[in-house]
Amino acid sequence: MISRRDLHELLSHPPDTESPVLSLYLDVDQQRAVNLNRGFESVLKSMIRRVEHGLGHNSRLKEFLADARLAGSFVSDYEPVGKSLVFFCDASKGFIWHRSLNVALDSSVHWTPRAYVRPVVEARDEFERCGVILTDRARARLSTVYLGSIEEHHEAFAEAEIRKVEASGMDQMFSQKNFQRKADEHVRWHLKKVAEMADRLVEAKSFGRLILGGTHEVTAELKNLLSERLKKCLVGSVTLPIDAGTADILRETVALEEAVEREEEEVLVRRLLTAAAKEKQAVVGLPKVLTALNLGRVRRLVYSDGFNTSGSECRECAGLFESFAENCRDCGGLQIESQDLLNAGIGRVLREGGEVEQLKSTAAVRFLEKAGGIGAYLRF
Ligand SMILES: [Zn+2]
C-alpha cells in the first residue's frame, strides 16, 4: 500500500541537484519465470550500469554509486512479496523508503533531484480503493480491493449467519405458504443488514467505488436498499457465488474497475475540453497548464498515458518551465533541468492537495492529444 501521506512524505524533500534521490521500481513477481532464482537482481544490476554509463565522468558519479550500493544491498536481502518493489534512497542523507506492491510496474531506475513518483501515482490512479459486497439470500462477505490486494472484513459473516440459524428454527412453525413469505422477509431483512454493514465499511475504509457480487436478483434488491452515499459509489455488479475464492473476487473486481476507469476517462476528457473552450476553470495545452501550476491553481491534472516533456524547475519557488534558463523568470532563483517535467508537476499538484488523472482509454487519449495531451481543472 502507498497512502497519500506516504506520497506527501516522499514529495516533502526539496529538489537537490547535489544529492539526487535514487528511485527504483523492480518487477519481482514470482509468477514470472524470469524472476525465479532472483532474476530481478541481475535486472537491477544492468539498470544501474546503464545510469552509471550515462553519467560518464560526471563529478557526481561517486554519489550515484553510493546510492546504487545501498539499493543493491537492500535488494540482495529482499524476499519478494507481491509483484513489485518500490524503493527510494539517498545514501548521503541516510534516507531509505520502500514498499512492496501487488501491482505490476515496469522495472526502472531514476536518479533525479526529486523522488521519481510518477509510476506509483499512476498506479494509485488506476486502482482506486473499491468496496466489494458479495451476497446471497442469507450470507454476505464484505471486502475492499486496493492496489491489486484484497482485504476481507469478517465481522460481516457472523451477523448474518446467526440470524439464519434463528430463522430456520422459527420457520418450522409456519405453513408452506407462510414459509415462502417468511423466507422473502428474511432475505429482505438480511439485505438491509448487509446495506448497513456496507455503510459502516465505507465509513471505516472510505472507498470511492462499490461493486456488488451475487445473482442478478439479489444484487438488484440490495441496490435498492443502499444508502444514497453508497448508491453514488456503485459502479456495477459481477456474478459470483458466495463462496468464491478471493483470487476470483479480485480478478472480477479489477476487470470491472478497469472498464469503469476507461469509461470515466472519456467522460472526463469531454467535460474538460468543453470547460476549457468556455474558459470555465479549466485549461488545456502545456503552456496554460504550467502557468496554472505555477500559480497553485491546479485542482486536477489530466494527461495522456506516456506524456513526457523536459524543462526546468526553480529551486526557490518550485516554478515549472518548458525551457531551461539558469535563472527563474518568476523569482530569479536558480533552476534545475528536469528530464520529466510532468513528474515535477505531479509532485506539485499532490503537495497542494490536488488530484492526478492519467488517461489510458484510446478514445480519451485521442481527444486530449488534439489539445496538447495535457489539461487541468482549476481551483479558481
Ligand atoms: Zn522561481
Residues whose N, C-alpha, C, O or C-beta is under 5 A from the ligand:
A	BS01	ZN	C314 E316 C317 A318 G319 C328 D330 C331 G332 G333
